[in-house]
């Protein structure tokens, strides 16, 4: 059932999102909070050049675990 939920969440977003998209997915959280989640590795991300790349599935798993 959890896989079914994951496959239907955030269909309008690509598989890899940036910080601003992540903020919208999490209910328009602030920039400071968003970067804190990434820097403390609460949500997995990879920094490419100067931008964070966040797999959509990691955001979904964070939401389902909270």
GUNU-788436 format. One record per residue: x, z, y of N, C-alpha, C, O, CB in turn; residue in one letter. Coordinates in steps of 0.001 Angstrom, whole numbers, padded with zeros to 6 digits, always signed. Each point is the difference from the previous one (the first is absolute). Glycine has a CB too. Layout:
<kolros>
XZYXZYXZYXZYXZYA/...
</kolros>
This chain:
<kolros>
+000809+000000-001185-000809+000000+001185+000863+000000+001264-000322-000674+000978-001468+001866-002252X/+002883-000436+001247+000879+000059+001169+000572-001370+000318+000137-000354+001171+000425+002726-001718X/-000222-003161-000487+000526-001342+000236-001052-000889+000639+000326-000854+000824+001215+001121-002769X/-002801-000072+001572-001088-000767+000581-000146+000316+001489-000214-000899+000814-000953+000871-003043X/+001285+001305+002576-000083+000413+001398+001173-000591+000780-000179-000538+001092-001006+002676-001753X/+002377-002035+000095+001197-000513+000679-000090-001488+000277+000449-000470+001045+000876+002242-002152X/-001911-002522+000166-000066-001452+000173-000993-000408+001084+000073-001118+000511+000543+000863-002908X/-001538+001140+002753-001019-000336+000997+000299+000549+001390-000642-000403+000970-000988+000365-002813X/+002588+000947+001958+000296+000611+001295+000861-000918+000858+000958-000600-000488-001118+002862-000563X/-000178-002366+002304+000795-000721+000989+000261-001457-000377+001115-000497+000164-000068+002657+000415X/-002071-002841-001085+000152-001413-000380+000417-000882+001167+000629-001039-000199-002341+001400-001551X/+001361+000050+002978+000299-000831+001169+001462+000079+000435+000426-000748+000881-002774+001075-000166X/+003109+000567-001321+001420+000166+000355+000891-000683-001033-000360-000079-001174-000166+002264+002315X/+001696-002681-000708+000949-000582-000964+000611+001090-000888-000182+001190+000260+000694-003052+001371X/+000201+001459-002664+000603+000958-000935+001087+000848+000647+000224+001138-000414-000734-002719-001423X/+001182+001047+002837+001039+000716+000739-000440+000060+001460-000296-001026+000612+002147+000268-002222X/-001892+001969+002159-000459+000161+001386+001088+000641+000851+000982+000535-000514-003357-000326-000283X/+002178-000274+002095+000893+000643+000948-000584+001330+000461-001064+000414-000462+001909-002660+001200X/-000161+002896+000154-000404+001323+000474-001360-000045+000696-000843+000863-000245+003259-000253+000502X/-002640-001594+000600-001279-000056+000712-001175-000210-000947-001063+000593+000186+002265-001494+001795X/-001015+000065-002987-001066-000190-000996-000218+001283-000798-001140+000366-000286+001705-002821+000129X/+000515+003136-000202-000124+001258-000725-000781+001019+000834-000844+000724-000528+003018-001188-000670X/-001893+000514+002486-000696+000935+000891-001503-000268-000012-000796+000938-000052+002850-000779+001503X/-002445-001422-001402-001420-000355-000045-000620+000386-001335-001121+000506-000043+001557-002391+001626X/+000294+001647-002679-000505+000325-001335-000239+001497-000163-000879+000420-000753+002095-002404-000150X/-000434+002778+001610-000114+001452-000099-000868+000589+001116+000125+001179+000331+002126-001136-001411X/-003117-000855+001650-000943+000514+000978+000547+000100+001402-000351+000914+000747-000664+000305-002569X/+001879-002161+002187+000603-000030+001339+000805+001258+000322-000154+000599+001064-001729-002039-000345X/+002742+001824-001659+000865+001153+000249+001021-000359+001076+000220-001179+000277-000527+001993-002659X/+000917+000174+002976+000979-000212+001055+001311-000557-000533+000299+000082-001192-001355+001767+002456X/+001831-002419-000344+001305-000575-000366+000937+001065-000553+000690-000228-000994-000979-001519+002762X/+000311+002908-001124+000901+001074-000442-000326+000424-001421+000899+000170-000823-000664+000616+003187X/-001511-000616-002654-000424+000386-001345+000352-001075-001011+000461+000308-001099-002316+001042+002079X/+001645-002594-000623+000300-001111-000905+001483-000030-000362+000360-000109-001172-002257-001194+002171X/+002753+001400+000021+001439-000032-000266+000455+001246-000762+000942-000073-000789-000619-001296+002866X/-000968+002488-001857+000332+001210-000743-000309-000191-001489+000801+000387-000850-001269+001017+002902X/-000669-001990-002368-000360-000267-001394+001029-000902-000672+000311+000177-001178-002730+000085+001770X/+002943-001225+000151+000980-000929-000563+001388+000628-000107+000664-000135-001027-001982-001756+001982X/+001755+002571+000093+001349+000580+000003+000150+001127-001013+001070+000188-000579-000880-000798+002977X/-001280+001363-002610+000043+001083-000983-000330-000488-001412-000108+000795-000933-000529+000796+002745X/+000479-002905-001953-000260-000662-001282-001274+000504-000673-000099+000032-001227+002551-000336+000967X/-003414+000694+001072-001311+000371-000520-000723-001270-000436-000711-000010-001005+000601+002063+002506X/+000299-003115-000736-000457-001333-000372+001242-000864-000136+000808-000085+000924-003062+000354+000269X/+002407-000912-002345+001177-000827-000272+000016-001211+000936-001030-000624+000256+001032+001376-002676X/+001171-001059+002911+000188-001196+000816+001441-000467-000154+000855+000712-000527-002640+000031+002180X/+002022-001929-001188+001337-000571+000026+000236-000494+001413-000849-000685+000569+000783+000025-003039X/+001197+000998+003035+000312-000456+001349+000787-001300-000103+001071-000048-000605-001057+002429+001502X/-000556-003418-000305+000631-001315+000011+000308-000316+001457-000898-000157+000827-000331-000637-002946X/+002517+000707+002407+000465-000144+001388-000524+001194+000793+000394+001134-000271-000353-003694+000117X/-000917+002330+001121-000510+001103+000818-001450+000342-000320-000614+000808+000697+002189-001495+001093X/-002127+000083-002833-001409+000185-000321-000185+000659-001358+000750-000253-000943-001289-001739+002331X/-000481+002846-001466-000384+000579-001278-000952-000950-000711-000907-000565+000611+001209+002907+000292X/-000086-002509-002192-000894-000777-000858-000595+000981-001000+000728+000662-000740+000624-002840+001013X/-002674+002268-000293-000680+000997-000821-000924-000707-000988-000904-000727+000413+001030+002433+001461X/+000090-001502-003177-000928-000572-000974-001385+000629+000166-000133+001221+000087+002042-001639-001699X/-002921-000420+001653-001374+000463+000166-000372+001013-001082-000710+000967+000277+000114-003166+000774X/+001061+001988-002259-000333+000895-001111+000511+001420+000257-000619+000964-000450+000696-002924-001119X/+001038+002102+002284+000538+001331+000303-000913+000756+000961-000145+001218-000100+002468-002090-000263X/-002927+000151+001281-000942+000628+000931-001260+000418-000754-000539+001082+000233+001442-002467+001690X/-001362+000538-002813-001190+000320-000801+000267+001217-000865-000837+000899-000076+000156-003316+000059X/+001836+002461-000636+000336+001152-000843+000108+001280+000825-000395+001066-000471+001602-002598-001102X/-000684+001445+002783+000056+001159+000892-001405+000486+000310-000260+001202-000047+002415-002033+001040X/-003047-000064-000683-001378+000389+000317-000704+000628-001197-000742+000970+000153+000656-002809+001527X/+000315+001294-002861-000670+000520-001196+000586+001331-000448-000673+000767-000689+000180-003106+000003X/+001742+002629+001066+000626+001244-000419-000256+001136+001002+000178+001173-000328+001576-002519-000854X/-002165+000996+002381-000189+001029+001049-001252+000809-000228-000306+000899+000784+001495-002353+000825X/
</kolros>
